[in-house]
């Protein structure tokens, strides 16, 4: 029989590992984008068109994910998503034309939404059991997974191994790891106080009354941060290749540096929130994003661009996990629905941002497009300064 502390530790480790694997899977795709772009002979605009399939899939799964988690619980849905998400890497490696690639990315986007919503709902559940802020540390494990995924990708690229064998390796490894920890997830999701009362009294709550404007505001802030985060994942390598003119072996340097600082920042974020408050931390994060990206734009040199991405990593590290954590403690929405709302709104920025960047860069150049993305990052600070961040 496990003690309470032992059970809490098991829950936290299990949830952390699911975040970790999610980071590996996404980084695997993100780091092979330049290779797939080259193999299919796509220009920036064509790549942007192809990448639009991910947000289309994500939008298609938004309501479905929220309903599935509300109906069956985040635990079962996370187990399902942990199989589907790495599996849909394989069609991306098989695709030999843009249309097949778009089809694969559509389903990859759907599984992304389900995995993201279910994992963050599990994070809120674990946070409730602990009685303190720990969400950022889960996202730190996601970033650590992204960092490892980047290193693994660099290894496969360095050995001239094409994407498909790489994707199959990640799929098999993910399934083997998830199989050992799937039973340790938190079983019950948090319900909003008045929803639980209404449910016990068998009162039907109108759908429109289930949404909290405060949570929508958090979703908009997450959207701005995730536009910048998606830019780093999908376009940092291309930026270093085309604008910075980095040597071929250092094209992924900006991405790896950004992932390092993002990971570090997420492990430190919980302490900073406890010490300075969520509003100040988010405001500072937006300023770091803006400064870092503008440094890379104004001084597109290998050293200065790398330093700029260093600051961007810290800037995007804490905004999204803080928004998820606060949404999960809404008094007006169940944790699953609140997290699904922030996740869906935020992930639109994460997924729509990269293809839009492709089209804009094709029109005005990638160099100046990064300056526009820096201004989007500044919206995080503006939003946080106006949002009444008073809920835990």
C-alpha positions in Angstrom: 0.0 0.0 0.0 1.5 3.3 -1.1 1.6 6.3 1.2 0.1 9.6 0.0 3.5 11.0 -0.7 4.5 8.0 -2.7 1.3 8.1 -4.7 1.8 11.8 -5.4 5.3 11.1 -6.6 4.1 8.4 -8.9 1.4 10.7 -10.4 4.0 13.5 -11.0 6.5 11.2 -12.6 3.9 9.6 -14.9 2.5 13.0 -16.0 6.0 14.3 -16.5 7.1 11.5 -18.7 4.0 12.0 -20.9 5.0 15.6 -21.3 8.6 14.5 -22.0 7.6 12.1 -24.8 5.3 14.8 -26.3 8.3 17.1 -26.6 10.4 14.4 -28.3 7.7 13.7 -30.9 7.1 17.3 -31.8 10.8 18.1 -32.0 11.3 15.1 -34.2 8.9 16.5 -36.8 10.1 20.1 -36.4 13.7 19.3 -36.9 13.1 17.3 -40.1 11.0 20.1 -41.8 14.1 21.4 -43.7 14.8 17.9 -45.0 11.2 17.3 -46.1 11.0 20.8 -47.6 14.2 20.0 -49.6 13.0 16.5 -50.6 9.7 17.8 -52.0 11.2 20.9 -53.5 9.0 23.3 -51.7 9.5 27.1 -51.5 8.5 29.1 -48.4 5.0 29.8 -49.6 4.4 26.1 -50.6 5.7 24.9 -47.2 3.4 27.4 -45.6 0.4 25.9 -47.5 1.4 22.4 -46.4 1.8 23.4 -42.7 -1.7 24.8 -42.7 -2.9 21.2 -42.6 -1.8 21.0 -38.9 -4.0 23.9 -37.6 -6.9 22.6 -39.7 -6.6 19.2 -38.0 -6.2 20.9 -34.7 -9.4 23.0 -35.2 -11.3 19.9 -36.3 -10.3 18.2 -33.1 -11.0 21.1 -30.7 -14.6 20.4 -29.7 -14.1 16.6 -30.1 -11.1 16.6 -27.7 -13.0 18.6 -25.1 -16.0 16.3 -25.3 -13.9 13.1 -25.2 -12.1 14.3 -22.1 -15.3 15.4 -20.4 -17.0 12.1 -21.3 -14.2 9.6 -20.7 -11.6 11.5 -18.6 -8.2 12.8 -19.4 -6.4 9.6 -18.3 -8.0 7.4 -21.0 -7.7 10.1 -23.7 -4.0 10.7 -22.9 -3.2 7.0 -23.2 -5.0 7.0 -26.6 -3.3 10.1 -27.8 0.1 8.8 -26.7 -0.3 6.1 -29.3 -1.8 8.2 -32.1 0.5 11.2 -31.8 3.9 9.4 -32.6 2.2 7.0 -35.0 1.2 9.9 -37.3 4.8 10.8 -37.7 5.1 7.8 -40.0 2.8 9.1 -42.8 4.9 12.3 -42.8 8.0 10.2 -43.6 6.2 8.2 -46.3 4.7 11.2 -48.1 6.3 11.7 -51.5 4.2 14.7 -52.6 2.7 17.8 -50.8 -0.9 16.4 -50.9 0.0 13.2 -49.0 2.1 15.3 -46.6 -0.9 17.6 -45.9 -3.1 14.6 -45.3 -0.7 13.2 -42.8 -0.3 16.6 -41.1 -4.0 16.9 -40.7 -4.2 13.8 -38.6 -1.0 14.8 -36.8 -2.7 18.1 -35.9 -5.8 16.2 -34.6 -3.7 14.0 -32.4 -1.7 17.0 -31.2 -4.8 18.7 -29.9 -6.0 15.6 -28.0 -2.5 14.9 -26.5 -2.0 18.6 -25.5 -5.4 19.0 -23.9 -5.3 15.6 -22.1 -1.8 16.1 -20.8 -2.4 19.6 -19.5 -5.6 18.4 -17.8 -3.6 15.7 -16.1 -1.1 18.4 -15.1 -3.8 20.4 -13.4 -5.0 17.3 -11.6 -1.5 16.6 -10.3 -1.2 20.3 -9.3 -4.5 20.1 -7.3 -3.3 17.0 -5.5 0.0 18.7 -4.6 -1.7 22.0 -3.6 1.0 24.2 -5.2 2.1 25.4 -8.6 4.0 22.7 -10.5 2.6 23.1 -14.0 5.7 24.9 -15.4 7.9 21.9 -14.4 5.8 19.6 -16.5 6.3 22.0 -19.5 10.0 21.9 -18.5 10.0 18.2 -19.2 8.3 18.9 -22.5 11.1 21.3 -23.4 13.7 18.8 -22.2 12.1 16.2 -24.5 12.2 18.7 -27.3 15.9 19.3 -26.6 16.6 15.6 -26.6 14.5 15.2 -29.7 16.6 17.9 -31.4 19.8 16.2 -30.5 18.5 12.8 -31.7 17.4 14.5 -35.0 20.8 16.1 -35.4 22.3 12.6 -35.0 20.0 11.1 -37.7 20.7 14.0 -40.0 24.4 13.8 -39.4 24.3 10.1 -40.4 22.3 11.0 -43.6 19.3 8.8 -42.4 16.1 9.9 -44.1 13.0 11.0 -42.0 11.0 7.7 -42.2 13.4 5.4 -40.3 13.9 8.2 -37.8 10.1 8.5 -37.3 9.6 4.8 -36.9 12.3 4.7 -34.3 10.6 7.5 -32.3 7.2 5.8 -32.6 8.5 2.4 -31.3 10.5 4.1 -28.5 7.5 6.2 -27.4 5.1 3.2 -27.2 7.6 1.2 -25.2 8.1 4.0 -22.6 4.4 4.9 -22.3 3.4 1.2 -21.7 5.3 1.2 -18.4 3.7 4.4 -16.9 0.2 4.6 -18.3 -1.4 3.1 -15.2 0.1 5.7 -12.9 -1.9 8.7 -14.3 -4.4 10.6 -12.1 -7.8 9.0 -12.6 -10.3 11.8 -11.7 -10.5 15.3 -13.3 -11.2 18.4 -11.3 -14.8 19.9 -11.6 -15.6 23.5 -11.1 -17.4 24.0 -7.7 -20.7 25.2 -9.0 -20.7 22.7 -11.8 -20.2 19.9 -9.3 -23.2 21.2 -7.3 -25.3 21.5 -10.4 -24.4 18.0 -11.5 -25.3 16.6 -8.1 -28.7 18.3 -8.3 -29.1 17.2 -11.9 -29.3 20.8 -13.2 -28.4 21.2 -16.9 -26.0 24.2 -17.3 -26.4 26.1 -20.7 -23.4 25.6 -22.9 -22.6 29.3 -23.3 -22.6 29.7 -19.5 -19.7 27.2 -19.2 -17.2 29.6 -20.7 -15.3 32.1 -18.5 -14.1 35.4 -20.2 -11.1 35.2 -17.9 -10.1 31.9 -19.4 -10.6 33.3 -22.9 -8.2 36.1 -22.0 -5.6 33.6 -20.9 -6.1 31.7 -24.2 -5.4 34.9 -26.2 -2.2 35.5 -24.2 -1.2 31.8 -24.8 -1.9 32.4 -28.5 0.5 35.2 -28.8 3.2 33.3 -26.9 2.7 30.2 -29.0 2.9 32.1 -32.3 6.5 32.9 -31.2 7.1 29.4 -29.9 5.9 27.8 -33.2 8.1 30.2 -35.1 11.1 29.0 -33.2 10.3 25.3 -33.8 9.5 25.5 -37.5 11.5 28.5 -38.8 14.5 28.9 -36.6 16.5 26.5 -38.7 15.4 28.1 -41.9 16.2 31.6 -40.5 19.7 30.5 -39.6 20.1 28.9 -43.0 18.8 31.8 -45.2 19.2 35.0 -43.1 22.1 34.2 -40.7 23.9 32.1 -43.4 25.1 29.7 -40.7 27.4 26.8 -41.7 25.4 23.7 -42.5 26.3 21.9 -39.3 25.2 24.9 -37.2 21.8 25.5 -38.8 20.0 24.0 -35.8 22.2 26.0 -33.3 19.5 28.6 -32.7 16.8 26.0 -32.1 19.0 24.0 -29.7 20.0 27.1 -27.7 16.3 28.2 -27.5 15.3 24.8 -26.3 18.0 24.9 -23.6 16.9 28.2 -22.2 13.2 27.3 -22.5 13.8 24.1 -20.5 15.7 26.0 -17.8 13.1 28.7 -17.6 10.3 26.3 -17.2 12.0 24.5 -14.3 12.6 28.0 -12.6 9.1 29.4 -13.5 7.2 27.9 -10.5 9.7 29.6 -8.1 9.4 32.9 -9.9 5.6 32.8 -9.9 5.6 32.1 -6.1 8.1 34.9 -5.5 6.9 37.6 -7.9 3.4 36.6 -9.0 2.1 35.4 -12.3 1.4 38.8 -13.7 4.9 40.1 -13.4 6.4 36.9 -14.7 4.2 36.9 -17.8 4.9 40.6 -18.4 8.7 40.0 -18.2 8.3 37.0 -20.6 6.8 39.1 -23.3 9.6 41.6 -23.1 12.2 38.9 -23.3 10.6 37.5 -26.5 10.5 40.9 -28.1 14.1 41.8 -27.2 15.5 38.5 -28.2 13.8 38.3 -31.6 14.6 41.9 -32.4 18.3 41.3 -31.6 18.3 38.5 -34.1 16.6 40.7 -36.7 18.7 43.9 -36.2 22.0 41.9 -36.0 21.6 38.7 -38.1 25.0 37.5 -37.2 25.6 33.9 -36.0 26.7 35.1 -32.5 24.1 37.8 -32.0 21.2 35.7 -33.5 22.2 32.9 -31.1 22.1 35.3 -28.2 18.8 36.6 -29.3 17.3 33.1 -29.4 18.8 32.5 -26.0 16.5 35.3 -24.6 13.5 34.1 -26.6 13.8 30.7 -25.0 13.5 32.2 -21.6 10.6 34.5 -22.8 8.4 31.7 -24.1 9.2 29.3 -21.3 6.7 30.3 -18.7 3.7 32.1 -20.3 1.9 29.1 -21.6 2.2 26.8 -18.5 1.1 29.7 -16.3 -1.9 30.3 -18.4 -2.8 26.5 -18.3 -2.4 26.4 -14.6 -4.6 29.4 -14.0 -7.2 28.2 -16.4 -7.4 24.9 -14.7 -8.3 26.6 -11.4 -11.2 28.6 -12.9 -14.3 28.8 -10.6 -16.6 28.8 -13.6 -15.3 26.0 -15.8 -14.3 22.4 -15.2 -10.5 21.9 -15.6 -10.9 19.8 -18.7 -13.0 22.4 -20.5 -10.9 25.3 -19.3 -7.6 23.7 -20.3 -9.2 22.7 -23.7 -10.2 26.3 -24.2 -6.8 27.8 -23.5 -5.1 24.9 -25.4 -7.3 25.3 -28.5 -7.0 29.1 -28.6 -3.3 29.0 -27.8 -2.4 26.1 -30.1 -4.0 28.0 -33.0 -1.1 30.4 -32.7 1.4 27.6 -32.4 0.1 25.9 -35.5 -1.3 28.7 -37.7 1.7 31.0 -37.0 4.3 28.9 -38.9 2.4 28.6 -42.2 1.4 32.3 -42.0 5.1 33.1 -41.5 5.8 31.1 -44.6 3.5 33.2 -46.8 4.5 36.5 -45.3 8.2 35.7 -45.7 7.6 34.7 -49.3 6.2 38.2 -49.8 8.5 40.4 -47.8 11.4 38.1 -46.7 11.9 35.9 -43.7 14.2 38.5 -42.1 11.5 41.2 -41.7 8.8 38.6 -40.9 10.8 37.7 -37.7 10.5 41.4 -36.7 6.7 41.2 -37.0 6.7 38.0 -34.9 8.7 39.9 -32.2 5.8 42.4 -32.1 3.4 39.6 -31.5 5.5 38.5 -28.6 5.1 42.0 -27.1 1.4 41.4 -27.1 2.0 39.0 -24.2 3.2 41.8 -22.0 0.4 44.1 -23.1 -2.2 41.5 -22.4 -0.8 40.5 -19.0 -0.8 44.2 -17.9 -4.5 44.5 -18.7 -5.7 41.1 -17.5 -6.9 40.9 -13.9 -4.8 38.0 -12.9 -6.2 37.3 -9.6 -7.1 33.6 -9.7 -4.8 30.9 -8.7 
